[in-house]
Every structure is written in C-alpha cells, then in structure tokens.
Amino acid sequence: MPEVNDHQSDPGDPDNSQSESECSKETASERKLGTVTPTRTVEEYYEEPESSISYRLVELSSLMNTFQELHNCKKGKLVFNDEQAKRYGNASLIHIECTKCKKKVYLQTSANCGGKWQAKNASDINRRMVYSACEMGVGREAIAVMCDILNMPPPCQPSSWNEHTQALYKAHKDAVEEKLAKAREHVHELHRKENPDLTEDDVIEIAVSFDGTWSKRGFTANFGVGFVISVDSGQVLDYGFASKICRQCSRKKEQVSENSEEFRNWYATHSSNCTENHTGSSGAMEKDIARRLWSNSLAYNLRYKYMVCDGDSKAYNSVWDVYGCCEDCDKWERMDKKSNQYKKWVDSDDHNKWKSDHDLGHANCPRVMKLDCIGHVQKRAGTALREFRKKNAGKLKDGLPVGGRKHRLTDSCIDKLQKHYGNAIRRNVISGDISSEQAKRHIQSMQNDIMAVLYHSCNINNKERHKFCPSGKDSWCEYKRTGSFQNKDHHLDPVFLELLEPVFKRLSSESLLRRCLPGFSQNNNESINSLVWMRAPKHKYYGPQRVEMAAIGAVIQFNEGASGKQLVMEKAGITWGKHAESGSAQKNKKRIDSAKRKSSQQHKNARKKIRLAKLRAEEEKKSIEKATYGAGKFNNVDPLQFSSSSDDDMPLAQLQSKKAKKK
C-alpha cells in the first residue's frame, strides 16, 4: 500500500520566487524503456560486418566506373542496362555486359523474399518502402515524389502496394498481441510483488486511464481509436478501433441491392473480414470502444476498477456496470434522475455515505468507479473564467471593463489562476487505501487552497486577502513568509472577489475533488494519441486498415520505444540489422534524455515564462490594434461611407468624386 502523505505547503505556487529542487522522480519513459543505453558506440556498430540485408543509395555512374576499374578486358567497356521487364517497383535487375568479351553479369538491387530471382519475389525493398511510408504518415504518392527527385524508378504499382499493406497489417496485428500480453503480465507482476498471496490466475483490480480519439476533427469521422493505459506501469494494456465504413461492402452494394439474397450470401463469407464494426454516430465511438475493452478485460484476469477519464463523452456511463453492481447502485443509478424520490435521496445522509464508501473503495460493490484527470479539471477552471468574462462583457460595478488591462481578467491572469488552481489540487493528492477521515481532511485542504488562489489574487486588505494562505517559512505566500507583499499586474481589482467567489466554490465541490484525490491524469493518453495521427495525419484520408495500423504502431512505440518495431518487421519478413538496432537505441536514449530534461523544474519554469510572455505580448498588441478580426463582425461596414486619409484606402466612389473636383 502506498505511503500516505499529509498536506504540506508547496513553495512553487503563487508569487513564489524560490526555486524548487530538481525533480528526481523516474519519468514515464524510463519506467517503460528502462535505462536504454546503447551497448555499443555508433563506430562499433559500423565496424561490425553486415550480417543481414542492408541497403545504400548509390549513384549508378559512380558504381559503373568502379566496376570498370575492376574489369580486366582491354578495349572493353561495361554497359549497364536496367531490364524494364524484370523491374518490380524499387527492385531492379541490372544487366552488366562487356562490349569486347561479351561477358554478362546481373546485379540484383533487392533481396528476394524466397526462391530464385523473379520479379514477384523481389519484394524486400518494396515492403520496406511501404512500411516506411506507414511509419512516416505518407502514402505511395509521397514515395513516388521522392523517387522522382532521386531520379529513381517509381515505387510498385498500387495493387502491389496494397498487397504489401495487407501483409504489414497482419504483421502488426500479430505483433501487438504479443506486446499487449507482455504489458498485461508486467502489471500482474507488479501486483504480485506488492501482494505475494496473489496467483497468476487471480483477477486483479487496477486503475487505468482511457481516452478516445478520432481520425477527423469535428464529429463526422469514419474512424475512432481508444486506449486503456495502466496507471501503475504507464503501458497500454488494450486498444479498440471503430470504423463506420468497409470499402468492399460499399463496392458490393453498388453492384447489388443490400437486401438481396446475393448480398446476404456474399456477406456471410465476408463478415469475418469486414472493417465496419460501428453503426452509430462518430461521437458514440468512444463509449462503444470503452464498453468493448472493459468487457474483454476479464479474459486477461484484469478488472479495470478505476477509470480515469475526462468527462467529454459517455464512456464512463457505458462501463460503470460492466462487472455488475450492488443493490443500491442498481436501484439509484437506474432511477430517473428527475424523479422526486431520487432528488430526496440525493439530499439525504444515506446518499453521502453511499458516495463516500464507493469513492474510497469501502463498499462491497464491483462497479467501475470514475476518477477525474487533474489536467482536464484544471482546464475547466480556465473555461469557467473565460465564460464569466464573456457573460460580463460590459462594465463592472467599479465602472471598468472585465478585461483588457492590468488588474483585470486578462488571458494571462486566467492562465495564472488556472495553473494555481491545478497546483492547489496536486498539493493535496493522496493514494492507497485511505480512511474517510483522511479523504475528508485532504479535500478540505484542497478547498482551502483553491479559495486561497482567489483571495490571494485580489487586491483587498492583507488580513482578509491572506486568510487562506498557508503559514510558515516554506509558504508560497510572500506575505506569510516575510510579512510584506507587493501587488503584480495579474492581481485583480477588489470588485472581482465577490464576482468570482461563486465560480471558485463550484470548482471546489466535494464530489469533484474526491475524484481528483489519487492525482491521476490522462497525459499518457494524450501522448499516444499524437503518435497515432503522426502516422495517419488527420488532414489526409486513409482507409480503415491503415488507421488501425497507425494505432498499433503507436502502441508498440509507446510501450517499447523505437526498437519495438523489430517484431513487426520480423513477422512481415523484413530482417533487422545493425543499423536499425543502432538507430533505435539512439532514439530510445534521446527519448529518455528529453523526458528527464522536460521533467526538471528549471525546464518547467522556463516554459511557463515563455507562455506568459507570449500572452502578455499578444494582449498588448490587441489593446493597441483594437478589434481586427471576428466572424461577420465587419459585414455592416459600408465601403462607400468610411473616411480615409489615404487615396489607396479610399472607396472608389469617393476617389472618383475627389478627382472630378480637381478637374
């Protein structure tokens, strides 16, 4: 059971000028990849003789001149000929013949995938090209452009390209199953290490984060992906893919009616390979994927008891009862929330006890419990403050506008309040098997620190202003540390205290903060989502198999780094060599070093300063320029009526009138 830490003041919060000690915690990349230090230097890799298939970009005339020096025939000249009939994409068979002695040799530019030389067997370079395109997020046309620039023959034909894609898709599916099984076993090992009484056959309850992502911005995407990531190991345990389309089904429906006997007979043989597995709306993909993944978990002796999610969809609503629930949950959760009976129960002590017992894991109930991502809760604070500013666009009680200048609710001020709100929650997180009293104490500390953010940021008398601030020499509050205090530009005028207090009270509700107690986030999900669309960019269209391959490639890279693709290559019939090993090791090391650097307090402070500087600079420019852009905001401007001091900007009618008067 993790050690319970009581509340301590954090010296890194509002108006603190002291620097925190460097973060010594192990980064997520280190946990997953370990200390990936290459066992050999780059020079040692290059000194090793080639033991597998390897390629070089070679300029042909240079190669021909080298061969000419090796050929001993006097007055003879070597002639190179790329036999078009035996070229297969980027794989060529070059015919070399001496004009004098007529000796012939053949240079095969690609390794065979089996058997003697035939065009169809020379697929190694082409399969590597297709796999490279998949990993880089480009298609055949992009590779064709590269070939044009290098004055190389074009890649293999679209039909052959698709065949290689099919082979790589199968290799990805086979490889990811092994990788996911390894990740699940790692989670089991972690729990057996903490609890030796557990066996390999026991079902363990774990906390996971879940998030969905779509192939297109908006809610009209054809494809969606969701990932379940272990909070303990930081590795992906399972993924789900949803598709609204199947190309083969669409083509068949163009030929025959969907209700015909011919289509039903065809679909009976096609159904196992059909890529359409979602019939609802695009927005419903996330919850359907979640339900599928939670239902599959017991097959791996895992129970996803705690779900860290962002609340953007009904994903939690679709899984809360997947493992069953107690009688109270079955009664009240399925009841009409607008009924008088339900409303009466919500206001009762029984409801408070029911909620507390379930949130803290004290209830004997198998239901899935929801936890909130602190990062998304922090963003809600910024959203709430911007909504407040939008609704109060006019002048406030003190006769000044809500934003646009110092000591008002500007973007930089909102950014600081949002950041300090998140810090107030993070300072008081607690994990493990805790009592109701411990949870209550930490929630109260969160609420106190959240109100301290508001009061400390408002320019009122010092006694009232700092009543929520922590005391002591380690306090982040300058007034509590030194007894003196200096106002800053982002500190708000007194009128904001009364106006913003209801907003902060709503953001410090007990039910919300209780779900933040363990201190979990969805940062891992956001990270892996970016890896998916790096391989299948949202501004381009890719088919279902290509998008799922992108998701699988993201899982493998996320869990095992750059070297994880070795298994995919082996299953696709592509050999792994010393250059691939060296490059992957270097990438993994770079990933760990980058994660360490970004997790340091010095780097975090630098990022914050840069962000705030950009916000302030933008606000200053806006205040000088006034309104310059807005959807339809300037449609009511009559181009014939505005005045201008420059002939270049003068309306045509006024300019013609002015010239007529001069004449």
PAGU-711986 format. One record per atom (N, C-alpha, C): y, x, z. Coordinates in steps of 0.2 Angstrom, whole numbers, plus 5000, padded with zeros to 4 digits. Example, Ala and Ser with C-alpha at 12.3 -4.5 7.8 and 13.67 -1.06 7.14 Angstrom:
2
497250665039 497850625039 498450665039 498950645035 499550685036 500050645039 
END
This chain:
663
499450045000 500050005000 500650045000 501150034995 501750074995 502150075002 502450125003 502850135009 503450085009 503650055014 504250005014 504850045017 505350045013 505950075014 506450035016 506750035022 507349995024 507950005021 508449965021 509049965017 509450035019 509650065014 510150125015 510650115011 511250145013 511850145008 511750195003 511950174997 511950224991 512650254990 512650314990 513350344989 513550344981 513150314977 513350314970 513650254967 513950214972 514150144969 514950144969 515250084969 515950084968 516450134971 516850164966 517350214968 517150274972 516450294971 516250344974 516350414970 516650464973 516750524970 516250574971 515750564976 515250614977 514750604972 514350664970 513850664965 513150654969 512750624966 512050614969 511650674967 511150684971 510650734969 510250714963 510050764960 509650754953 509050714955 508950674950 508350634951 507650674950 507250674955 506650714955 506050674953 506150604952 505550564951 505250584944 504650574943 504250584937 504450534932 504650554926 504850504921 504250464918 504350414915 503850374912 503450414907 503750454903 503450494898 503050544901 503250574906 502750624910 502150584912 502250524915 501650494918 501150484912 501350464907 500950444901 500650504897 501050554896 500850614892 500650674896 500850674903 500650724907 501150784905 500950844908 501350904906 501150924899 501350894894 501150914887 501550984885 501251034887 501551104885 501051124880 501251144874 500851174869 500451234871 499751234870 499351284872 499451354868 499751344862 499951404858 500651394856 500951454854 501551454851 501551434844 502151424841 502151404834 501851464829 502051524831 501751584827 501051584828 500751564833 499951574834 499651514830 499951464829 499651404825 499651434818 500251464816 500251484809 499751544807 499651584812 499251644811 498451624811 498351564813 497651534813 497451514806 496851544803 496751524796 496651444795 496751424789 496651354788 495951334788 495751284792 495051264793 494951184791 495551154789 495451084786 495951074780 495951024778 496351004772 497051014773 497451044769 498151054771 498551064764 499151044764 499551044758 500151084758 500451104752 501051134752 501451104746 502051104746 502451084740 502551154736 502251154730 502351214726 502651194719 503151244717 503451234711 502951264705 502751224700 502251244696 502351304692 502951314689 503051384685 502951444690 503151434696 503051494701 502351504701 501951454702 501251454703 500951484696 501151464690 500851494684 501051564683 501651584685 501751664685 501351704689 501151674695 500751714700 500051714697 499751664694 499151664690 499151714684 499651714681 499751754675 499651834677 499951854683 499851924685 499151934687 498751884689 498051894691 497551894685 497851864680 497351864674 497351934670 496851964668 496752024665 496752024658 496751974655 496651974647 497351994644 497252044640 497852074636 498052024631 498752014630 499051974625 498851904626 498451884631 498351814633 498851784637 498951724636 499451684640 499151624643 499251614650 498951554653 499451494651 499051434650 499451374648 499151324653 499651294657 499551234662 499551174658 499151124660 499151054657 498851004662 499350964664 499150914669 498850854665 498150844666 497750794662 497950724665 498350694661 498550624662 497950574664 497450584660 496850534661 496550544668 496650604671 496250614677 496750624683 497350604682 497850594687 497850534691 497850534697 497750474701 498350474707 498850444705 499450444710 499650514710 499750544717 499950614718 499450664717 498850644716 498250684715 498150704707 498150764706 498150784699 497550834698 497350844692 496850894690 497250934684 497450994686 497751034681 497251084678 497351084671 496951124667 497351184665 496951244667 497251304665 496851344660 497151364655 496751394649 497151454646 496751514645 497051574642 497051564634 497651574631 497651564624 497251624620 497051674623 496751734620 495951724621 495751724627 495051724628 494751654629 495151604629 495051534630 494651514636 494751554641 494351544647 494751484651 494351434654 494651374657 494451374664 494951354668 494851334675 495251274677 495051234682 495351174684 495551184691 496251164692 496551164699 496551094701 496251074706 496251004709 496751004715 497250964714 497850964719 497750924725 497150884725 497050844731 496250854733 496150844739 495450844741 495150784740 494450784738 494050724737 493850694743 493850624743 493550594749 492850584749 492550614744 491750614744 491550624737 490950654736 490650664729 491050714725 490850724719 491150774714 491850744712 492150784708 492850764706 492850694701 493150644704 493350584700 493950564702 494350534698 495050504700 494950464706 494550414706 494550374712 494350404718 494050464718 493850494724 494350544727 494850554723 495450604725 495950564728 495850534734 496250484737 496550514744 496350574745 496650604752 497450614752 497750644747 498450644747 498750584746 498450534742 498750464742 498750424748 498150434752 498150404758 498550434763 498650494763 499150524767 499850504766 500050494759 500650464757 500750394760 500250354759 500350284761 500450284769 500050324772 500150324780 500750354782 501050404778 501750424780 502250374779 502150334773 502650284772 502650234778 502050214780 501950164785 502350194792 502250254793 502450284799 503250294799 503550304793 504250314792 504650244791 504250194790 504550124789 504850114782 504550144777 504750134770 504150114766 504250094760 503650074755 503550114750 503150094745 503050134739 503650154735 504150104734 504750124730 505050184733 505150184740 505450244743 505050314741 504450304742 504050364740 504150384732 504150334728 504250344721 504950374720 505450364724 506150394723 506050464725 505650484730 505550554732 505250594727 504750554724 504350594718 504850604712 505250554711 505750564705 506250624707 506450634713 506950684714 506550754714 505950754716 505550814716 505250834709 505350784704 505050794698 504350794698 504050754702 503350744703 503050684700 502450674698 502150614695 502250554701 502350494699 502450444704 501850424708 501950394714 501350384718 500850334715 500250324718 499750274715 500050204714 499650174709 499850104707 499850054713 500250004713 500249954718 499649934720 499149914716 498449894718 498149944722 498150004720 497850064724 498250074730 498850064730 499250074736 499050024742 498949964739 498649904744 497949924746 497549954742 496849964745 496950024750 497350064749 497450114755 497750084761 498250034760 498450004766 497949964770 497449934766 496949894769 496549944773 496350004770 495950054774 496250074780 496950084780 497350104785 497350054791 497449994788 497449934793 496849934797 496249934794 495649934798 495549994802 495850054800 495850114805 496250104811 496850074810 497250054815 496950014820 496649954818 496349904822 495749944826 495349984823 494850014827 495050064832 495650104830 495850154835 496250124841 496550064839 496950034845 496550004850 495949984848 495449954853 495250004858 495150064855 494950124859 495450144864 496050144861 496650164865 496750114871 496750054869 496850004874 496350004880 495750014878 495150014883 495250074887 495550134885 495650184889 496250174894 496750134891 497350124896 497150074901 496650024900 496449974905 496050014910 495650054908 495150094913 495650134917 496150164914 496650204919 496950164924 497150104923 497350054928 496850044933 496250034931 495650014936 495550084940 495650134937 495550204941 496150204947 496750184945 497250194949 497150144955 496950084954 496750034959 496150054964 495650084960 495050104964 495250164969 495750204966 495950264970 496350234977 496750184976 497050154982 496650114986 496150084983 495650044987 494950064985 494650104989 493950134987 493450084987 493550024990 493049964990 492949934984 493449944979 493349914973 492849944968 492549904964 492049924960 492249914952 491849944948 492049944941 492049864938 491649824942 491549754939 492049704943 492449734948 492949684951 493549674947 493749614947 494349594944 494949614948 495449644946 495949674950 496649634948 497049624952 497649584951 498249634950 498549634945 499149684944 499749654941 500249684942 500949664939 501049694932 501249654928 501449684921 502049654919 502349684914 502949664911 502749634904 503149584901 502949554895 503649534891 503649554885 504249534881 503949524874 504249474870 504149464863 504749494859 504549504853 505049524848 504849504841 505349494837 505249454830 505449504824 505149484819 505249534813 505949514809 506349464812 506949454809 507449424814 508049444813 508549414818 508649344817 508749304822 508849234822 508149204823 508049144822 507449104824 507049084818 507049124812 506649104806 506149154804 505949194809 505549254807 504849224806 504449264801 503749244800 503249274804 503549334808 503049374812 503349384819 502949384824 503149404831 502649444834 502849484839 502449534842 502549524850 502049534854 502149534861 501749584864 501949624870 501649674873 501549664880 500949674883 500849674890 500849744892 501249764897 501349834899 501249844907 500749884909 500649894916 501249924920 501449894925 501949914930 501749984933 501049984934 500850044938 500750104934 500550094928 500450154923 500950164918 501350114916 501850114911 501450114904 500850094903 500550094897 500450024895 500350014888 500249954885 499449934886 499349874889 498649854890 498449814885 498849774882 498649724876 499249714872 499149684866 499649664862 499449604858 499949564856 499749504852 500249504846 499949474841 500349464834 500249394832 500849374830 500849304827 501149304820 500849264816 501049264809 501049184807 501549174803 501649104800 501449094793 501249154790 501049154783 500449184782 500149174776 499549204773 499649204766 499649264763 499849264756 499249234752 498649244754 498049224750 498049144750 498249114756 498249044757 498749014752 499349044752 499949024748 499749024741 499349074738 499249084731 498649024730 498249014734 497648964733 497948894733 498448884737 498748814737 499148804731 499448854728 499748854721 499248834716 498648844717 498148834711 497748764712 497648744719 497348684720 497648654726 497548584727 497848554732 497548574739 497948574744 497748594751 497148544754 497248484751 496748434754 496148424750 496048464745 495448464740 494848494743 494248474741 493648494743 493548574741 493848594735 493848664733 494148704738 494748684740 495148724745 494848734752 494548674754 494148674760 493548724760 493148724754 492648774754 492848844753 493448854750 493648924750 493948944756 494248904760 494548924767 493948934772 493448904771 492848914775 492648994775 492649024769 492449094768 493049134770 493649114769 494249154770 494549154777 494349104781 494649094788 494649154792 494049194792 494049244797 494549304795 494749304789 495249354786 495949324786 496049264787 496749234786 497249264791 497849274789 498349314793 498749254796 498749194794 499149144798 498749124804 499049134810 498749114816 499249084821 499849064818 500349024821 500648964817 500648904819 500848844816 501448824818 501748844824 502348814827 502948854824 503548844828 504148874826 504148944828 504648984825 504649054826 504849064834 505249024837 505449034844 504849024848 504348984846 503748974850 503249024850 503349074846 502849134845 502749174852 503249184855 503249224862 502749194867 502849124868 502449094873 501749084871 501649074864 500949074862 500549134862 500949194861 500649254862 500449274869 500949254873 500849264881 500249224883 500149164881 499549124883 498949154881 498949184875 498349214872 498149274876 498649314877 498549384881 498349374888 498649324891 498449304898 497749284898 497549234894 496849214893 496349264892 496549314888 496049374887 495949424892 496349424897 496449474902 495749474907 495449424908 494849424912 494249454909 494249454902 493749494899 493749564900 494349594903 494449664904 494449674912 494249624916 494249624923 494949644926 495449604922 496149614925 496349544925 496849534930 497149474931 497949484932 498249464927 499049484927 499349434931 499349454938 499549404943 500349404943 500649454942 501449454942 501649474935 502149424933 502349434926 503149454927 503349504924 504049524924 504249504917 504749464917 505049434911 505749424911 506049404905 506749404905 507049324905 506549274905 506849214905 507149184899 507049224893 507349204887 506949144883 506249144885 505849094882 505449054887 504949014885 504548984889 503849014890 503849084890 503249124890 502949114897 503349114903 503049104909 502749034910 503148984907 502848914908 502248904905 502048944900 501448944896 500848974900 500949024905 500449054908 500349044915 500849014918 500849014926 500148984928 499848934925 499248904927 498548934924 498648984920 498049004916 497449024920 497549044926 497049064931 496849004936 497248954935 497148894940 497748894945 497748854949 498248854954 498048814960 498348814966 498248774972 498448704971 498248664976 498348594975 499148574975 499448614980 500248604980 500548614973 500348674970 500648694964 500448634958 499848614959 499548574954 499948504954 500148484960 500548424961 501248424960 501548474962 502348484962 502548514955 502148554952 502348594946 502248544940 501848494941 501748454935 502048384936 502448384941 502848314943 503448324939 503748264937 504348254934 504948284938 505248334936 505748364940 506348324941 506448274937 507048224938 506848164943 506248164945 506048104950 506348114957 506448064960 506748064967 506248104972 505548094971 505048124975 505148194975 505148224969 505248294968 505848324971 506448284969 507048314972 507048314980 506748264983 506748264990 506248314993 505748334989 505348394991 505748454991 506148464985 506448524984 506948544990 507248494993 507748494998 507348505005 506748505005 506348505012 506148575014 505948585020 505748645023 505048665020 504648615018 504048625015 504048665009 504548645005 504748674999 504848755000 505348765005 505548835006 504948875008 504548845012 503948885015 503448895009 503348845005 502948844999 503148904994 503748904993 504048954988 504049024991 504149034998 504149095001 503449125001 502949085003 502249105003 502049124996 502249094991 501949104984 502349174982 502949174983 503349234980 503149294983 502949294990 502749354993 501949364993 501549324990 500849334989 500449314995 500749275000 500449255006 500049185005 500149154999 499749094998 499149104995 498649064996 497949074993 497949034987 498349064982 498449024975 498349074970 497949064965 497849104959 498349104954 498849064954 499349054949 499749124948 499949124942 500349184940 501049174943 501349234946 502049224949 502549264944 503149234944 503649264940 504049314944 504249374941 504649424943 505249434938 505849444940 506349454935 506549524934 506749544928 506949604926 507649624929 507749674933 508349684936 508949694930 508749734925 509149744919 509449674916 509049624915 509249564912 509649524917 509449524924 509849494929 510549524929 510549594928 511249624928 511649604922 511349594917 511749564911 511949494912 511549454916 511849384917 512449384921 512549444925 513249444928 513849454923 513649504919 514249514913 514349444909 513749414907 513849354904 514249304907 514049294914 514449244918 515149254918 515349324919 516049344920 516449334913 516049344907 516449334901 516449254900 516049214902 516049144901 516649124905 516749144911 517349124916 517949144912 517949204909 518649224906 518749174900 518249154896 518349114890 518549044892 518249014898 518448954900 519148954903 519449004906 520049014909 520549054904 520549034898 520949074893 521649074895 521949024898 522649014899 522849054905 523449044907 523749074913 523449054920 523349094924 523049084931 523649064936 523449054942 523949024947 524549074948 524449144947 524949184948 525449194941 525249154936 525749154930 525549204925 524949244926 524749294921 524149274918 523949294912 523349284909 522749314912 522149284911 521549304914 521349384912 521549404906 521349474904 521849504901 521749564898 522149594893 522649644896 522549664902 523049714905 522649744912 523049784915 522749814921 522749764926 522249774931 522149724936 521949654934 521749644928 521449584926 520749594923 520449534921 519749534920 519649564913 519749624912 519649654905 518849674904 518749694898 518049714896 517749774901 518249824902 518049874906 517949854913 518349814916 518249784923 517549744923 517449704918 516749664918 516249714918 516249764914 515749814914 515649854920 516149864924 516049894931 515749844936 516049784936 515749734940 514949724939 514849714933 514149704931 513649764933 513949824932 513549884934 513449884942 513949874946 513949874953 513549814956 513549764952 513049704954 512349724953 512149764948 511449784947 511349834952 511749884954 511649934959 511549894966 511949844967 511849814974 511149784975 510849764969 510149734969 509649794970 509749844966 509249904966 509249944973 509849944976 509849974983 509349944988 509149884987 508849844992 508149824990 507849854984 507149834982 506649854987 506149824987 505549834992 504949814988 504349854989 503749834986 503249834991 502649814989 502049814993 501949754996 501449745001 501349685005 501849685011 502349645010 502849635015 502849575018 503149565024 503149505028 503749465026 503749405028 504349355026 504949385029 504949415035 505549445039 505849495035 505349545032 505649595028 505949575022 505649525019 505949505012 506649465014 506649435019 507249395021 507849445022 507649505026 508149555028 508449585021 507949605017 508149635011 508549595006 508449525006 508849485002 509549475005 509549465011 510249465014 510649525013 510249585013 510649645011 510949645004 510449615000 510749614993 511349564992 511249504996 511849464995 512449494998 512449525004 512949565007 513249615002 512849654999 513149704994 513449674988 513149614986 513449584980 514149554981 514249524987 514849504989 515349564990 515049624993 515549674994 515749704987 515449694981 515649714975 516249674973 516249604974 516849564973 517449584977 517349584984 517849594989 518149654988 517749714987 518049774986 518449784980 518349744975 518649754969 519249714968 519449674973 520049634973 520549664978 521249664976 521749694979 522049644985 521649644990 521949604996 521949655002 522149625008 522249675014 521549705015 521649765018 521049815018 520449785023 520649745028 520249725033 519749675030 520049625026 519649575023 519349605017 519649655013 519349675007 518749715008 518649755014 518049795015 517649775021 517649705022 517249675027 516449675025 516249675019 515549685017 515349755015 515849805015 515649865013 515249905018 514749945017 514349975022 514750035025 514650045032 514950095036 514650155036 514950205038 514650275039 514850325034 514750385035 514950445031 514650445024 514050415023 513750405017 513950345013 514350305015 514550245012 514850255005 514750215000 515050224994 515850204994 515950165000 516650145000 517150195003 517650214999 518150265001 518450245008 518650185009 518950165015 518550175021 517950155020 517450155026 517250235028 517350275023 517150345024 517750385027 518350365024 518950405026 519550375029 519550305029 520050265032 520650255027 520650285021 521150275016 520850245010 521250215006 521050185000 521550184994 521350194988 521850194983 521650144977 522150104975 521950054970 521850084963 521450054959 521250084952 521450024947 521450044941 521649994936 521149944935 520449954937 520049894936 519949854942 520349864947 520349824953 520749764952 520549704954 520849644952 521349614956 521849574953 522349544957 522049494962 522449484968 522149434973 521949364970 522249344965 522049274963 521349274961 521049324959 520349324956 519749314962 519949324968 519449324973 519249254974 519649204974 519449134975 519149104969 519349134963 519049104957 518349134955 518249194957 517649224956 517049214961 517249194967 516849194973 516249144971 516349084968 515849044966 515349074961 515549114957 515149144952 514749194955 514949234960 514549284963 514049254968 514249194971 513749164975 513149134971 513349114965 512749084961 512349144959 512649204958 512249264956 511849294962 512049274968 511649294974 511249244977 510949194973 510549144976 509849174978 509649144983 509049174987 508449174982 508349124978 507749114974 507749174968 508349184966 508449234960 508349304963 508649324969 508549384972 507849404974 507449354976 506749364979 506349384973 506549364967 506149384961 506349454959 506849474962 507049544960 506849594965 506549574971 506349614976 505949684974 505449674970 505049734969 505449784964 505949764961 506349814957 506049834951 505749784947 505449804941 505949784935 505749814929 506249804924 505749794917 506049774912 505749774905 505949834901 506149884904 506449944899 505849964895 505249964897 504649994893 504549944887 504649884888 504549834883 505149844878 505749854880 506249864875 506149934871 505849974874 505750044871 505250034866 504650004867 504149994862 504349944857 504749894858 505049854853 505349894847 505749944850 506149984845 505650024841 505050044843 504550084840 504250044834 504249974836 503949934830 504349934824 504949914826 505449904820 505749964817 505550024820 505650084817 505150094811 504550064812 504050064806 504050014802 504449954803 504449894799 505149874800 505749904797 506349884799 506549804797 506949774801 507049704801 507349684795 507749724792 508149714786 507749714779 507149734780 506649734774 506049684776 505749664770 505249614771 504549654770 504149644775 503449674775 502949624776 502349624774 501849574775 501549584781 501049534783 500849524790 500449584792 500049614788 499649674790 500049734791 500549744787 501049804788 501449794794 501649734796 501949724803 501549734808 500849714808 500449724813 500249794814 500149834808 500049904809 500649934812 501249914811 501849944814 501749934822 501549874824 501449864831 500949904834 500349914830 499849954833 500050024833 500450054828 500650124828 501150134834 501550084836 501950084841 501650094848 501050054849 500650054855 500350124856 500050154850 499750214851 500250274852 500850274849 501350324851 501650314858 501750254860 501950234866 501550264872 500850244871 500350264876 500250344876 500150374870 499850434870 500350484866 500850464864 501350514861 501150524853 501450574850 501350584843 500650604842 500250634846 499550654845 499150604845 499350544847 498950484847 498650464840 499050484835 498850464828 498250494825 498050544829 497450584826 496850544825 496750494830 496150454830 496250404824 496850374822 496950334816 496750374810 497050434810 496850474804 496150494803 495750504808 495050514808 494650454805 494850394808 494550334806 494750314799 495250344796 495450324789 495250384785 494850424787 494550484783 495050534781 495550544785 496050594784 495950644790 495950714788 495750764793 496350784797 496250804802 496850834807 496850904807 497350934806 497451004805 497851044810 497951104810 498351144815 499051124814 499351114808 500051094808 500151024811 499750984810 499850914813 499750924821 499350964823 499250974830 499851004833 500151054830 500751094832 501351044832 501451014827 501950964826 501950914832 501350884833 501350834838 501450854845 501150914846 501350944853 502050954854 502350984849 503150994850 503450924851 503250874847 503650814848 503550784855 502950794857 502750764864 503250804869 503250874869 503650914873 504350894873 504650884867 505350864866 505450794869 504950744869 505050684872 505050684879 504650724882 504650734890 505350764892 505550824888 506150854890 506750804889 506750764884 507350724883 507350664889 506750644891 506750594896 506950624903 506750684904 507050724910 507750724910 508050744904 508750754904 509150694905 508850634902 509250574902 509150544909 508650564913 508550534919 508950564925 509250624923 509650654928 510350624929 510550624935 511150594937 511750614933 511750684932 512350704928 512350674921 511850664918 511750634911 511950564912 511750524917 511950454918 512650444919 512950494923 513650484924 514050504918 513850544914 514150564908 514150504903 513650464902 513550414898 514050354900 514050344907 514550294910 515250304908 515450374909 516150394907 516250384900 515850394896 515950394889 516050314887 515550274890 515650204888 516250174891 516450184897 517050164900 517650184896 517650244894 518250274890 518350234883 517750224880 517750184874 518050114875 517850084880 518050014882 518850014883 519050064887 519750064888 520150074882 519950124878 520250144871 520250074867 519750044866 519749984862 520249924865 520249924872 520749874874 521449894873 521649954873 522249974872 522449964865 522049974860 522149964853 522249884852 521849844855 521849774854 522549744857 522749774863 523349754866 523949764861 523949824857 524449844853 524449804846 523849794844 523749754837 523749684838 523649654844 523549584845 522949564841 522949494839 522349464836 522349484828 521849514826 521749544819 521149514816 520649484819 520049454816 519849394821 519549344817 519249294820 519049244815 518449214816 518149164811 518549104810 518849104804 519349054802 519949054806 520149104809 520749104814 521349104810 521349134804 521949134800 521949094794 521549044793 521548994787 522148954787 522548944793 523048904792 523748934791 523649004789 524249034787 524449024780 525049004778 525248984771 525549044768 525149074763 525349134760 526049134757 526349074756 527049064752 527549064757 527449064764 527949054769 528049104773 527549154774 527749204779 528249254776 528549284781 529049334779 528849404779 529149444775 528849514775 529449564773 529449624775 530049664773 529849714768 529149704766 528949754760 528749714754 528949734748 528849704742 528049694741 527749754743 526949754742 526649694746 526849674752 526549624756 526849554754 527449544750 527749484749 527349434745 527349374746 527049324742 527349324735 526849314730 527149314723 527749264722 527749204725 528249164723 528949184726 528949214732 529549244735 529749304731 529249344729 529449404725 529749394718 529449344715 529749324708 530449294709 530549254715 531249224716 531749284717 531549334721 531949384723 532149424716 531649434712 531849474706 532249434701 532149364701 532649324697 533349324699 533449324706 534149334709 534449394707 534049454707 534349514705 534549514698 534249484693 534449474686 535049434686 
END
